Amino acid sequence: MKIDVDHVAKLARLGLTEEEKKLFGGQLSSILDYAAILQKLDTTNVLPTSHAIPMENVLREDKVIPCQNVKPILANGPEVTDHMFKVPKIIE
């Protein structure tokens, strides 16, 4: 297992001490053992999914709502013109 930890550490550009290699080696071994158990499961009648629970987009109608506190917001900008922030031109 040490060889696997060394390889993964090299791929991730991690410098590990011998103590860390022992610790992560045990954790990696547990993860791989669990993955082996999962590979034995019969999934022939299980449809592929992208999420564990069904998801739906919840959309709302866009509405224009006037801002009630414009002055304190505009006070944060360095320069204001006609109730808008004035910024340097970036597109020719």
PyMOL Python script that loads the backbone (N, CA, C, O; Angstrom):
from pymol import cmd

cmd.read_pdbstr("""\
ATOM      1  N   MET A   1       0.828  -1.198   0.000  1.00  0.00           N
ATOM      2  CA  MET A   1       0.000   0.000   0.000  1.00  0.00           C
ATOM      3  C   MET A   1       0.868   1.256   0.000  1.00  0.00           C
ATOM      4  O   MET A   1       0.446   2.287  -0.523  1.00  0.00           O
ATOM      5  N   LYS A   2       2.063   1.196   0.569  1.00  0.00           N
ATOM      6  CA  LYS A   2       2.941   2.366   0.626  1.00  0.00           C
ATOM      7  C   LYS A   2       3.254   2.878  -0.766  1.00  0.00           C
ATOM      8  O   LYS A   2       3.346   4.086  -0.984  1.00  0.00           O
ATOM      9  N   ILE A   3       3.417   1.956  -1.714  1.00  0.00           N
ATOM     10  CA  ILE A   3       3.700   2.364  -3.087  1.00  0.00           C
ATOM     11  C   ILE A   3       2.535   3.174  -3.632  1.00  0.00           C
ATOM     12  O   ILE A   3       2.750   4.172  -4.320  1.00  0.00           O
ATOM     13  N   ASP A   4       1.297   2.762  -3.338  1.00  0.00           N
ATOM     14  CA  ASP A   4       0.121   3.502  -3.795  1.00  0.00           C
ATOM     15  C   ASP A   4       0.069   4.898  -3.182  1.00  0.00           C
ATOM     16  O   ASP A   4      -0.245   5.861  -3.881  1.00  0.00           O
ATOM     17  N   VAL A   5       0.368   5.024  -1.902  1.00  0.00           N
ATOM     18  CA  VAL A   5       0.358   6.320  -1.243  1.00  0.00           C
ATOM     19  C   VAL A   5       1.444   7.215  -1.840  1.00  0.00           C
ATOM     20  O   VAL A   5       1.211   8.400  -2.079  1.00  0.00           O
ATOM     21  N   ASP A   6       2.611   6.661  -2.079  1.00  0.00           N
ATOM     22  CA  ASP A   6       3.680   7.435  -2.706  1.00  0.00           C
ATOM     23  C   ASP A   6       3.254   7.933  -4.082  1.00  0.00           C
ATOM     24  O   ASP A   6       3.517   9.079  -4.445  1.00  0.00           O
ATOM     25  N   HIS A   7       2.596   7.067  -4.841  1.00  0.00           N
ATOM     26  CA  HIS A   7       2.163   7.435  -6.186  1.00  0.00           C
ATOM     27  C   HIS A   7       1.108   8.551  -6.140  1.00  0.00           C
ATOM     28  O   HIS A   7       1.199   9.531  -6.880  1.00  0.00           O
ATOM     29  N   VAL A   8       0.121   8.392  -5.273  1.00  0.00           N
ATOM     30  CA  VAL A   8      -0.933   9.407  -5.158  1.00  0.00           C
ATOM     31  C   VAL A   8      -0.342  10.727  -4.658  1.00  0.00           C
ATOM     32  O   VAL A   8      -0.712  11.795  -5.146  1.00  0.00           O
ATOM     33  N   ALA A   9       0.559  10.657  -3.704  1.00  0.00           N
ATOM     34  CA  ALA A   9       1.191  11.865  -3.182  1.00  0.00           C
ATOM     35  C   ALA A   9       1.981  12.572  -4.281  1.00  0.00           C
ATOM     36  O   ALA A   9       1.976  13.800  -4.365  1.00  0.00           O
ATOM     37  N   LYS A  10       2.656  11.796  -5.117  1.00  0.00           N
ATOM     38  CA  LYS A  10       3.419  12.393  -6.213  1.00  0.00           C
ATOM     39  C   LYS A  10       2.478  13.065  -7.209  1.00  0.00           C
ATOM     40  O   LYS A  10       2.757  14.170  -7.673  1.00  0.00           O
ATOM     41  N   LEU A  11       1.367  12.408  -7.540  1.00  0.00           N
ATOM     42  CA  LEU A  11       0.400  12.993  -8.470  1.00  0.00           C
ATOM     43  C   LEU A  11      -0.175  14.303  -7.931  1.00  0.00           C
ATOM     44  O   LEU A  11      -0.410  15.247  -8.684  1.00  0.00           O
ATOM     45  N   ALA A  12      -0.397  14.344  -6.614  1.00  0.00           N
ATOM     46  CA  ALA A  12      -0.987  15.528  -5.985  1.00  0.00           C
ATOM     47  C   ALA A  12       0.085  16.541  -5.578  1.00  0.00           C
ATOM     48  O   ALA A  12      -0.223  17.586  -5.005  1.00  0.00           O
ATOM     49  N   ARG A  13       1.326  16.225  -5.876  1.00  0.00           N
ATOM     50  CA  ARG A  13       2.452  17.102  -5.527  1.00  0.00           C
ATOM     51  C   ARG A  13       2.500  17.375  -4.026  1.00  0.00           C
ATOM     52  O   ARG A  13       2.685  18.513  -3.594  1.00  0.00           O
ATOM     53  N   LEU A  14       2.328  16.298  -3.230  1.00  0.00           N
ATOM     54  CA  LEU A  14       2.358  16.413  -1.778  1.00  0.00           C
ATOM     55  C   LEU A  14       3.640  15.803  -1.244  1.00  0.00           C
ATOM     56  O   LEU A  14       4.036  14.713  -1.656  1.00  0.00           O
ATOM     57  N   GLY A  15       4.271  16.489  -0.351  1.00  0.00           N
ATOM     58  CA  GLY A  15       5.411  15.937   0.352  1.00  0.00           C
ATOM     59  C   GLY A  15       4.923  15.376   1.675  1.00  0.00           C
ATOM     60  O   GLY A  15       4.513  16.133   2.554  1.00  0.00           O
ATOM     61  N   LEU A  16       4.961  14.050   1.830  1.00  0.00           N
ATOM     62  CA  LEU A  16       4.429  13.419   3.029  1.00  0.00           C
ATOM     63  C   LEU A  16       5.563  12.829   3.867  1.00  0.00           C
ATOM     64  O   LEU A  16       6.543  12.303   3.339  1.00  0.00           O
ATOM     65  N   THR A  17       5.402  12.929   5.171  1.00  0.00           N
ATOM     66  CA  THR A  17       6.329  12.272   6.078  1.00  0.00           C
ATOM     67  C   THR A  17       5.981  10.792   6.134  1.00  0.00           C
ATOM     68  O   THR A  17       4.924  10.380   5.657  1.00  0.00           O
ATOM     69  N   GLU A  18       6.875   9.989   6.719  1.00  0.00           N
ATOM     70  CA  GLU A  18       6.599   8.551   6.846  1.00  0.00           C
ATOM     71  C   GLU A  18       5.363   8.313   7.710  1.00  0.00           C
ATOM     72  O   GLU A  18       4.583   7.398   7.446  1.00  0.00           O
ATOM     73  N   GLU A  19       5.186   9.132   8.736  1.00  0.00           N
ATOM     74  CA  GLU A  19       4.010   9.004   9.604  1.00  0.00           C
ATOM     75  C   GLU A  19       2.727   9.291   8.828  1.00  0.00           C
ATOM     76  O   GLU A  19       1.737   8.574   8.979  1.00  0.00           O
ATOM     77  N   GLU A  20       2.739  10.336   7.998  1.00  0.00           N
ATOM     78  CA  GLU A  20       1.569  10.671   7.180  1.00  0.00           C
ATOM     79  C   GLU A  20       1.294   9.575   6.160  1.00  0.00           C
ATOM     80  O   GLU A  20       0.135   9.271   5.877  1.00  0.00           O
ATOM     81  N   LYS A  21       2.342   8.980   5.607  1.00  0.00           N
ATOM     82  CA  LYS A  21       2.156   7.898   4.635  1.00  0.00           C
ATOM     83  C   LYS A  21       1.473   6.707   5.285  1.00  0.00           C
ATOM     84  O   LYS A  21       0.617   6.073   4.667  1.00  0.00           O
ATOM     85  N   LYS A  22       1.839   6.392   6.527  1.00  0.00           N
ATOM     86  CA  LYS A  22       1.181   5.281   7.244  1.00  0.00           C
ATOM     87  C   LYS A  22      -0.288   5.608   7.494  1.00  0.00           C
ATOM     88  O   LYS A  22      -1.169   4.776   7.279  1.00  0.00           O
ATOM     89  N   LEU A  23      -0.537   6.849   7.955  1.00  0.00           N
ATOM     90  CA  LEU A  23      -1.917   7.271   8.239  1.00  0.00           C
ATOM     91  C   LEU A  23      -2.772   7.227   6.978  1.00  0.00           C
ATOM     92  O   LEU A  23      -3.848   6.629   6.969  1.00  0.00           O
ATOM     93  N   PHE A  24      -2.285   7.867   5.911  1.00  0.00           N
ATOM     94  CA  PHE A  24      -3.063   7.931   4.677  1.00  0.00           C
ATOM     95  C   PHE A  24      -3.127   6.574   3.980  1.00  0.00           C
ATOM     96  O   PHE A  24      -4.086   6.287   3.263  1.00  0.00           O
ATOM     97  N   GLY A  25      -2.120   5.750   4.187  1.00  0.00           N
ATOM     98  CA  GLY A  25      -2.152   4.400   3.630  1.00  0.00           C
ATOM     99  C   GLY A  25      -3.302   3.597   4.202  1.00  0.00           C
ATOM    100  O   GLY A  25      -3.996   2.886   3.475  1.00  0.00           O
ATOM    101  N   GLY A  26      -3.505   3.712   5.519  1.00  0.00           N
ATOM    102  CA  GLY A  26      -4.629   3.026   6.160  1.00  0.00           C
ATOM    103  C   GLY A  26      -5.960   3.550   5.662  1.00  0.00           C
ATOM    104  O   GLY A  26      -6.884   2.778   5.405  1.00  0.00           O
ATOM    105  N   GLN A  27      -6.058   4.872   5.524  1.00  0.00           N
ATOM    106  CA  GLN A  27      -7.305   5.474   5.039  1.00  0.00           C
ATOM    107  C   GLN A  27      -7.568   5.079   3.590  1.00  0.00           C
ATOM    108  O   GLN A  27      -8.701   4.765   3.226  1.00  0.00           O
ATOM    109  N   LEU A  28      -6.528   5.094   2.769  1.00  0.00           N
ATOM    110  CA  LEU A  28      -6.686   4.711   1.364  1.00  0.00           C
ATOM    111  C   LEU A  28      -7.092   3.250   1.252  1.00  0.00           C
ATOM    112  O   LEU A  28      -7.922   2.892   0.416  1.00  0.00           O
ATOM    113  N   SER A  29      -6.509   2.414   2.089  1.00  0.00           N
ATOM    114  CA  SER A  29      -6.862   0.997   2.081  1.00  0.00           C
ATOM    115  C   SER A  29      -8.341   0.799   2.428  1.00  0.00           C
ATOM    116  O   SER A  29      -9.025  -0.005   1.794  1.00  0.00           O
ATOM    117  N   SER A  30      -8.834   1.533   3.437  1.00  0.00           N
ATOM    118  CA  SER A  30     -10.247   1.429   3.824  1.00  0.00           C
ATOM    119  C   SER A  30     -11.162   1.871   2.694  1.00  0.00           C
ATOM    120  O   SER A  30     -12.194   1.248   2.444  1.00  0.00           O
ATOM    121  N   ILE A  31     -10.786   2.937   2.016  1.00  0.00           N
ATOM    122  CA  ILE A  31     -11.593   3.438   0.904  1.00  0.00           C
ATOM    123  C   ILE A  31     -11.636   2.418  -0.224  1.00  0.00           C
ATOM    124  O   ILE A  31     -12.700   2.145  -0.781  1.00  0.00           O
ATOM    125  N   LEU A  32     -10.485   1.855  -0.559  1.00  0.00           N
ATOM    126  CA  LEU A  32     -10.442   0.871  -1.645  1.00  0.00           C
ATOM    127  C   LEU A  32     -11.181  -0.405  -1.276  1.00  0.00           C
ATOM    128  O   LEU A  32     -11.807  -1.021  -2.138  1.00  0.00           O
ATOM    129  N   ASP A  33     -11.121  -0.816  -0.008  1.00  0.00           N
ATOM    130  CA  ASP A  33     -11.877  -1.988   0.439  1.00  0.00           C
ATOM    131  C   ASP A  33     -13.376  -1.747   0.291  1.00  0.00           C
ATOM    132  O   ASP A  33     -14.108  -2.638  -0.140  1.00  0.00           O
ATOM    133  N   TYR A  34     -13.837  -0.548   0.645  1.00  0.00           N
ATOM    134  CA  TYR A  34     -15.254  -0.221   0.517  1.00  0.00           C
ATOM    135  C   TYR A  34     -15.660  -0.167  -0.953  1.00  0.00           C
ATOM    136  O   TYR A  34     -16.753  -0.606  -1.310  1.00  0.00           O
ATOM    137  N   ALA A  35     -14.794   0.367  -1.804  1.00  0.00           N
ATOM    138  CA  ALA A  35     -15.085   0.410  -3.239  1.00  0.00           C
ATOM    139  C   ALA A  35     -15.214  -1.002  -3.792  1.00  0.00           C
ATOM    140  O   ALA A  35     -16.046  -1.249  -4.665  1.00  0.00           O
ATOM    141  N   ALA A  36     -14.413  -1.920  -3.304  1.00  0.00           N
ATOM    142  CA  ALA A  36     -14.499  -3.316  -3.749  1.00  0.00           C
ATOM    143  C   ALA A  36     -15.838  -3.932  -3.350  1.00  0.00           C
ATOM    144  O   ALA A  36     -16.413  -4.716  -4.104  1.00  0.00           O
ATOM    145  N   ILE A  37     -16.329  -3.580  -2.170  1.00  0.00           N
ATOM    146  CA  ILE A  37     -17.646  -4.066  -1.732  1.00  0.00           C
ATOM    147  C   ILE A  37     -18.732  -3.506  -2.649  1.00  0.00           C
ATOM    148  O   ILE A  37     -19.640  -4.231  -3.055  1.00  0.00           O
ATOM    149  N   LEU A  38     -18.638  -2.226  -2.971  1.00  0.00           N
ATOM    150  CA  LEU A  38     -19.646  -1.613  -3.838  1.00  0.00           C
ATOM    151  C   LEU A  38     -19.634  -2.208  -5.243  1.00  0.00           C
ATOM    152  O   LEU A  38     -20.681  -2.294  -5.885  1.00  0.00           O
ATOM    153  N   GLN A  39     -18.464  -2.620  -5.727  1.00  0.00           N
ATOM    154  CA  GLN A  39     -18.381  -3.214  -7.065  1.00  0.00           C
ATOM    155  C   GLN A  39     -19.101  -4.553  -7.151  1.00  0.00           C
ATOM    156  O   GLN A  39     -19.468  -4.982  -8.245  1.00  0.00           O
ATOM    157  N   LYS A  40     -19.311  -5.226  -6.015  1.00  0.00           N
ATOM    158  CA  LYS A  40     -19.989  -6.517  -5.998  1.00  0.00           C
ATOM    159  C   LYS A  40     -21.514  -6.388  -6.081  1.00  0.00           C
ATOM    160  O   LYS A  40     -22.208  -7.379  -6.307  1.00  0.00           O
ATOM    161  N   LEU A  41     -22.031  -5.179  -5.900  1.00  0.00           N
ATOM    162  CA  LEU A  41     -23.482  -4.981  -5.920  1.00  0.00           C
ATOM    163  C   LEU A  41     -24.038  -5.183  -7.324  1.00  0.00           C
ATOM    164  O   LEU A  41     -23.418  -4.795  -8.314  1.00  0.00           O
ATOM    165  N   ASP A  42     -25.222  -5.801  -7.394  1.00  0.00           N
ATOM    166  CA  ASP A  42     -25.893  -6.001  -8.673  1.00  0.00           C
ATOM    167  C   ASP A  42     -26.658  -4.722  -9.030  1.00  0.00           C
ATOM    168  O   ASP A  42     -27.631  -4.367  -8.364  1.00  0.00           O
ATOM    169  N   THR A  43     -26.215  -4.047 -10.071  1.00  0.00           N
ATOM    170  CA  THR A  43     -26.855  -2.798 -10.492  1.00  0.00           C
ATOM    171  C   THR A  43     -27.439  -2.903 -11.898  1.00  0.00           C
ATOM    172  O   THR A  43     -27.620  -1.894 -12.579  1.00  0.00           O
ATOM    173  N   THR A  44     -27.734  -4.136 -12.328  1.00  0.00           N
ATOM    174  CA  THR A  44     -28.214  -4.320 -13.696  1.00  0.00           C
ATOM    175  C   THR A  44     -29.547  -3.622 -13.948  1.00  0.00           C
ATOM    176  O   THR A  44     -29.778  -3.157 -15.064  1.00  0.00           O
ATOM    177  N   ASN A  45     -30.421  -3.531 -12.969  1.00  0.00           N
ATOM    178  CA  ASN A  45     -31.731  -2.896 -13.163  1.00  0.00           C
ATOM    179  C   ASN A  45     -31.812  -1.500 -12.547  1.00  0.00           C
ATOM    180  O   ASN A  45     -32.906  -0.974 -12.337  1.00  0.00           O
ATOM    181  N   VAL A  46     -30.675  -0.910 -12.264  1.00  0.00           N
ATOM    182  CA  VAL A  46     -30.643   0.425 -11.678  1.00  0.00           C
ATOM    183  C   VAL A  46     -30.300   1.425 -12.777  1.00  0.00           C
ATOM    184  O   VAL A  46     -29.258   1.329 -13.424  1.00  0.00           O
ATOM    185  N   LEU A  47     -31.204   2.390 -12.972  1.00  0.00           N
ATOM    186  CA  LEU A  47     -30.981   3.402 -13.993  1.00  0.00           C
ATOM    187  C   LEU A  47     -29.902   4.384 -13.542  1.00  0.00           C
ATOM    188  O   LEU A  47     -29.832   4.734 -12.364  1.00  0.00           O
ATOM    189  N   PRO A  48     -29.072   4.822 -14.468  1.00  0.00           N
ATOM    190  CA  PRO A  48     -28.064   5.811 -14.087  1.00  0.00           C
ATOM    191  C   PRO A  48     -28.711   7.142 -13.719  1.00  0.00           C
ATOM    192  O   PRO A  48     -29.707   7.541 -14.323  1.00  0.00           O
ATOM    193  N   THR A  49     -28.150   7.821 -12.735  1.00  0.00           N
ATOM    194  CA  THR A  49     -28.666   9.115 -12.305  1.00  0.00           C
ATOM    195  C   THR A  49     -27.509  10.087 -12.113  1.00  0.00           C
ATOM    196  O   THR A  49     -26.358   9.685 -11.943  1.00  0.00           O
ATOM    197  N   SER A  50     -27.839  11.362 -12.145  1.00  0.00           N
ATOM    198  CA  SER A  50     -26.819  12.369 -11.884  1.00  0.00           C
ATOM    199  C   SER A  50     -26.931  12.892 -10.454  1.00  0.00           C
ATOM    200  O   SER A  50     -25.998  13.523  -9.956  1.00  0.00           O
ATOM    201  N   HIS A  51     -28.067  12.639  -9.781  1.00  0.00           N
ATOM    202  CA  HIS A  51     -28.270  13.071  -8.409  1.00  0.00           C
ATOM    203  C   HIS A  51     -28.922  11.934  -7.622  1.00  0.00           C
ATOM    204  O   HIS A  51     -29.649  11.113  -8.181  1.00  0.00           O
ATOM    205  N   ALA A  52     -28.658  11.902  -6.348  1.00  0.00           N
ATOM    206  CA  ALA A  52     -29.237  10.861  -5.499  1.00  0.00           C
ATOM    207  C   ALA A  52     -30.736  11.054  -5.287  1.00  0.00           C
ATOM    208  O   ALA A  52     -31.465  10.091  -5.051  1.00  0.00           O
ATOM    209  N   ILE A  53     -31.188  12.298  -5.373  1.00  0.00           N
ATOM    210  CA  ILE A  53     -32.611  12.582  -5.210  1.00  0.00           C
ATOM    211  C   ILE A  53     -33.101  13.317  -6.453  1.00  0.00           C
ATOM    212  O   ILE A  53     -32.323  14.027  -7.090  1.00  0.00           O
ATOM    213  N   PRO A  54     -34.374  13.160  -6.811  1.00  0.00           N
ATOM    214  CA  PRO A  54     -34.883  13.864  -7.986  1.00  0.00           C
ATOM    215  C   PRO A  54     -34.800  15.380  -7.782  1.00  0.00           C
ATOM    216  O   PRO A  54     -35.116  15.900  -6.712  1.00  0.00           O
ATOM    217  N   MET A  55     -34.369  16.066  -8.830  1.00  0.00           N
ATOM    218  CA  MET A  55     -34.248  17.520  -8.737  1.00  0.00           C
ATOM    219  C   MET A  55     -35.012  18.171  -9.869  1.00  0.00           C
ATOM    220  O   MET A  55     -35.087  17.642 -10.978  1.00  0.00           O
ATOM    221  N   GLU A  56     -35.583  19.336  -9.570  1.00  0.00           N
ATOM    222  CA  GLU A  56     -36.319  20.107 -10.551  1.00  0.00           C
ATOM    223  C   GLU A  56     -35.906  21.563 -10.426  1.00  0.00           C
ATOM    224  O   GLU A  56     -35.664  22.054  -9.324  1.00  0.00           O
ATOM    225  N   ASN A  57     -35.827  22.246 -11.547  1.00  0.00           N
ATOM    226  CA  ASN A  57     -35.558  23.675 -11.486  1.00  0.00           C
ATOM    227  C   ASN A  57     -36.789  24.393 -10.961  1.00  0.00           C
ATOM    228  O   ASN A  57     -37.902  24.173 -11.439  1.00  0.00           O
ATOM    229  N   VAL A  58     -36.583  25.236  -9.992  1.00  0.00           N
ATOM    230  CA  VAL A  58     -37.669  26.043  -9.462  1.00  0.00           C
ATOM    231  C   VAL A  58     -37.407  27.458  -9.953  1.00  0.00           C
ATOM    232  O   VAL A  58     -36.498  28.140  -9.478  1.00  0.00           O
ATOM    233  N   LEU A  59     -38.205  27.877 -10.895  1.00  0.00           N
ATOM    234  CA  LEU A  59     -38.004  29.179 -11.507  1.00  0.00           C
ATOM    235  C   LEU A  59     -39.108  30.133 -11.080  1.00  0.00           C
ATOM    236  O   LEU A  59     -40.240  29.730 -10.813  1.00  0.00           O
ATOM    237  N   ARG A  60     -38.754  31.385 -11.026  1.00  0.00           N
ATOM    238  CA  ARG A  60     -39.750  32.406 -10.720  1.00  0.00           C
ATOM    239  C   ARG A  60     -39.717  33.442 -11.832  1.00  0.00           C
ATOM    240  O   ARG A  60     -38.733  33.565 -12.561  1.00  0.00           O
ATOM    241  N   GLU A  61     -40.778  34.161 -11.943  1.00  0.00           N
ATOM    242  CA  GLU A  61     -40.861  35.213 -12.942  1.00  0.00           C
ATOM    243  C   GLU A  61     -39.953  36.375 -12.537  1.00  0.00           C
ATOM    244  O   GLU A  61     -39.927  36.775 -11.373  1.00  0.00           O
ATOM    245  N   ASP A  62     -39.216  36.906 -13.497  1.00  0.00           N
ATOM    246  CA  ASP A  62     -38.385  38.072 -13.231  1.00  0.00           C
ATOM    247  C   ASP A  62     -39.275  39.303 -13.115  1.00  0.00           C
ATOM    248  O   ASP A  62     -40.136  39.551 -13.960  1.00  0.00           O
ATOM    249  N   LYS A  63     -39.053  40.060 -12.062  1.00  0.00           N
ATOM    250  CA  LYS A  63     -39.821  41.286 -11.849  1.00  0.00           C
ATOM    251  C   LYS A  63     -38.851  42.420 -11.546  1.00  0.00           C
ATOM    252  O   LYS A  63     -37.884  42.246 -10.805  1.00  0.00           O
ATOM    253  N   VAL A  64     -39.123  43.577 -12.126  1.00  0.00           N
ATOM    254  CA  VAL A  64     -38.332  44.764 -11.828  1.00  0.00           C
ATOM    255  C   VAL A  64     -38.921  45.387 -10.566  1.00  0.00           C
ATOM    256  O   VAL A  64     -40.100  45.738 -10.514  1.00  0.00           O
ATOM    257  N   ILE A  65     -38.068  45.515  -9.552  1.00  0.00           N
ATOM    258  CA  ILE A  65     -38.512  46.097  -8.285  1.00  0.00           C
ATOM    259  C   ILE A  65     -37.605  47.285  -7.986  1.00  0.00           C
ATOM    260  O   ILE A  65     -36.386  47.128  -7.924  1.00  0.00           O
ATOM    261  N   PRO A  66     -38.179  48.461  -7.803  1.00  0.00           N
ATOM    262  CA  PRO A  66     -37.325  49.625  -7.519  1.00  0.00           C
ATOM    263  C   PRO A  66     -36.594  49.458  -6.190  1.00  0.00           C
ATOM    264  O   PRO A  66     -37.144  48.948  -5.214  1.00  0.00           O
ATOM    265  N   CYS A  67     -35.352  49.900  -6.184  1.00  0.00           N
ATOM    266  CA  CYS A  67     -34.525  49.835  -4.980  1.00  0.00           C
ATOM    267  C   CYS A  67     -34.915  50.982  -4.048  1.00  0.00           C
ATOM    268  O   CYS A  67     -35.044  52.125  -4.485  1.00  0.00           O
ATOM    269  N   GLN A  68     -35.097  50.679  -2.789  1.00  0.00           N
ATOM    270  CA  GLN A  68     -35.546  51.683  -1.830  1.00  0.00           C
ATOM    271  C   GLN A  68     -34.396  52.479  -1.211  1.00  0.00           C
ATOM    272  O   GLN A  68     -34.601  53.604  -0.755  1.00  0.00           O
ATOM    273  N   ASN A  69     -33.187  51.907  -1.191  1.00  0.00           N
ATOM    274  CA  ASN A  69     -32.078  52.573  -0.501  1.00  0.00           C
ATOM    275  C   ASN A  69     -30.907  52.821  -1.457  1.00  0.00           C
ATOM    276  O   ASN A  69     -29.813  52.292  -1.261  1.00  0.00           O
ATOM    277  N   VAL A  70     -31.147  53.621  -2.480  1.00  0.00           N
ATOM    278  CA  VAL A  70     -30.152  53.892  -3.515  1.00  0.00           C
ATOM    279  C   VAL A  70     -28.994  54.730  -2.973  1.00  0.00           C
ATOM    280  O   VAL A  70     -27.838  54.450  -3.290  1.00  0.00           O
ATOM    281  N   LYS A  71     -29.278  55.745  -2.170  1.00  0.00           N
ATOM    282  CA  LYS A  71     -28.224  56.662  -1.706  1.00  0.00           C
ATOM    283  C   LYS A  71     -27.114  55.952  -0.939  1.00  0.00           C
ATOM    284  O   LYS A  71     -25.943  56.188  -1.239  1.00  0.00           O
ATOM    285  N   PRO A  72     -27.420  55.090   0.039  1.00  0.00           N
ATOM    286  CA  PRO A  72     -26.320  54.425   0.752  1.00  0.00           C
ATOM    287  C   PRO A  72     -25.517  53.482  -0.151  1.00  0.00           C
ATOM    288  O   PRO A  72     -24.320  53.284   0.060  1.00  0.00           O
ATOM    289  N   ILE A  73     -26.172  52.911  -1.140  1.00  0.00           N
ATOM    290  CA  ILE A  73     -25.471  52.014  -2.061  1.00  0.00           C
ATOM    291  C   ILE A  73     -24.519  52.818  -2.932  1.00  0.00           C
ATOM    292  O   ILE A  73     -23.350  52.459  -3.073  1.00  0.00           O
ATOM    293  N   LEU A  74     -25.011  53.900  -3.515  1.00  0.00           N
ATOM    294  CA  LEU A  74     -24.181  54.729  -4.372  1.00  0.00           C
ATOM    295  C   LEU A  74     -23.059  55.421  -3.597  1.00  0.00           C
ATOM    296  O   LEU A  74     -22.041  55.788  -4.184  1.00  0.00           O
ATOM    297  N   ALA A  75     -23.232  55.600  -2.304  1.00  0.00           N
ATOM    298  CA  ALA A  75     -22.189  56.227  -1.486  1.00  0.00           C
ATOM    299  C   ALA A  75     -20.923  55.368  -1.440  1.00  0.00           C
ATOM    300  O   ALA A  75     -19.855  55.874  -1.095  1.00  0.00           O
ATOM    301  N   ASN A  76     -21.022  54.084  -1.779  1.00  0.00           N
ATOM    302  CA  ASN A  76     -19.867  53.192  -1.760  1.00  0.00           C
ATOM    303  C   ASN A  76     -19.005  53.308  -3.011  1.00  0.00           C
ATOM    304  O   ASN A  76     -17.877  52.817  -3.029  1.00  0.00           O
ATOM    305  N   GLY A  77     -19.513  53.942  -4.043  1.00  0.00           N
ATOM    306  CA  GLY A  77     -18.764  54.064  -5.285  1.00  0.00           C
ATOM    307  C   GLY A  77     -17.874  55.287  -5.300  1.00  0.00           C
ATOM    308  O   GLY A  77     -18.185  56.289  -4.656  1.00  0.00           O
ATOM    309  N   PRO A  78     -16.758  55.221  -6.035  1.00  0.00           N
ATOM    310  CA  PRO A  78     -15.855  56.368  -6.079  1.00  0.00           C
ATOM    311  C   PRO A  78     -16.432  57.538  -6.878  1.00  0.00           C
ATOM    312  O   PRO A  78     -16.148  58.697  -6.573  1.00  0.00           O
ATOM    313  N   GLU A  79     -17.246  57.236  -7.907  1.00  0.00           N
ATOM    314  CA  GLU A  79     -17.820  58.305  -8.721  1.00  0.00           C
ATOM    315  C   GLU A  79     -19.206  57.878  -9.192  1.00  0.00           C
ATOM    316  O   GLU A  79     -19.395  56.742  -9.627  1.00  0.00           O
ATOM    317  N   VAL A  80     -20.172  58.788  -9.106  1.00  0.00           N
ATOM    318  CA  VAL A  80     -21.557  58.490  -9.469  1.00  0.00           C
ATOM    319  C   VAL A  80     -22.048  59.533 -10.456  1.00  0.00           C
ATOM    320  O   VAL A  80     -21.797  60.727 -10.293  1.00  0.00           O
ATOM    321  N   THR A  81     -22.768  59.060 -11.506  1.00  0.00           N
ATOM    322  CA  THR A  81     -23.374  59.953 -12.490  1.00  0.00           C
ATOM    323  C   THR A  81     -24.780  59.452 -12.787  1.00  0.00           C
ATOM    324  O   THR A  81     -24.956  58.281 -13.123  1.00  0.00           O
ATOM    325  N   ASP A  82     -25.773  60.306 -12.672  1.00  0.00           N
ATOM    326  CA  ASP A  82     -27.173  59.968 -12.968  1.00  0.00           C
ATOM    327  C   ASP A  82     -27.632  58.695 -12.252  1.00  0.00           C
ATOM    328  O   ASP A  82     -28.187  57.796 -12.885  1.00  0.00           O
ATOM    329  N   HIS A  83     -27.410  58.615 -10.960  1.00  0.00           N
ATOM    330  CA  HIS A  83     -27.827  57.473 -10.143  1.00  0.00           C
ATOM    331  C   HIS A  83     -27.187  56.154 -10.586  1.00  0.00           C
ATOM    332  O   HIS A  83     -27.787  55.092 -10.420  1.00  0.00           O
ATOM    333  N   MET A  84     -25.970  56.214 -11.149  1.00  0.00           N
ATOM    334  CA  MET A  84     -25.254  55.008 -11.576  1.00  0.00           C
ATOM    335  C   MET A  84     -23.780  55.165 -11.208  1.00  0.00           C
ATOM    336  O   MET A  84     -23.263  56.280 -11.133  1.00  0.00           O
ATOM    337  N   PHE A  85     -23.113  54.035 -10.981  1.00  0.00           N
ATOM    338  CA  PHE A  85     -21.672  54.075 -10.752  1.00  0.00           C
ATOM    339  C   PHE A  85     -20.985  54.435 -12.064  1.00  0.00           C
ATOM    340  O   PHE A  85     -21.343  53.905 -13.115  1.00  0.00           O
ATOM    341  N   LYS A  86     -20.006  55.326 -12.014  1.00  0.00           N
ATOM    342  CA  LYS A  86     -19.230  55.674 -13.197  1.00  0.00           C
ATOM    343  C   LYS A  86     -17.910  54.910 -13.105  1.00  0.00           C
ATOM    344  O   LYS A  86     -17.183  55.006 -12.116  1.00  0.00           O
ATOM    345  N   VAL A  87     -17.621  54.146 -14.168  1.00  0.00           N
ATOM    346  CA  VAL A  87     -16.408  53.322 -14.174  1.00  0.00           C
ATOM    347  C   VAL A  87     -15.593  53.642 -15.426  1.00  0.00           C
ATOM    348  O   VAL A  87     -16.131  54.179 -16.393  1.00  0.00           O
ATOM    349  N   PRO A  88     -14.295  53.315 -15.415  1.00  0.00           N
ATOM    350  CA  PRO A  88     -13.481  53.580 -16.595  1.00  0.00           C
ATOM    351  C   PRO A  88     -13.943  52.741 -17.786  1.00  0.00           C
ATOM    352  O   PRO A  88     -14.409  51.613 -17.620  1.00  0.00           O
ATOM    353  N   LYS A  89     -13.813  53.285 -18.949  1.00  0.00           N
ATOM    354  CA  LYS A  89     -14.170  52.584 -20.182  1.00  0.00           C
ATOM    355  C   LYS A  89     -13.162  51.461 -20.417  1.00  0.00           C
ATOM    356  O   LYS A  89     -11.954  51.692 -20.366  1.00  0.00           O
ATOM    357  N   ILE A  90     -13.654  50.244 -20.676  1.00  0.00           N
ATOM    358  CA  ILE A  90     -12.759  49.119 -20.885  1.00  0.00           C
ATOM    359  C   ILE A  90     -12.887  48.531 -22.288  1.00  0.00           C
ATOM    360  O   ILE A  90     -12.051  47.721 -22.689  1.00  0.00           O
ATOM    361  N   ILE A  91     -13.901  48.915 -23.030  1.00  0.00           N
ATOM    362  CA  ILE A  91     -14.099  48.412 -24.397  1.00  0.00           C
ATOM    363  C   ILE A  91     -14.027  49.598 -25.350  1.00  0.00           C
ATOM    364  O   ILE A  91     -14.674  50.625 -25.147  1.00  0.00           O
ATOM    365  N   GLU A  92     -13.238  49.430 -26.373  1.00  0.00           N
ATOM    366  CA  GLU A  92     -13.082  50.521 -27.350  1.00  0.00           C
ATOM    367  C   GLU A  92     -14.266  50.580 -28.268  1.00  0.00           C
ATOM    368  O   GLU A  92     -14.317  51.431 -29.156  1.00  0.00           O
TER     369      GLU A  92
END
""", "prot")
cmd.dss("prot")
cmd.show_as("cartoon", "prot")
cmd.util.cbc("prot")
cmd.orient("prot")
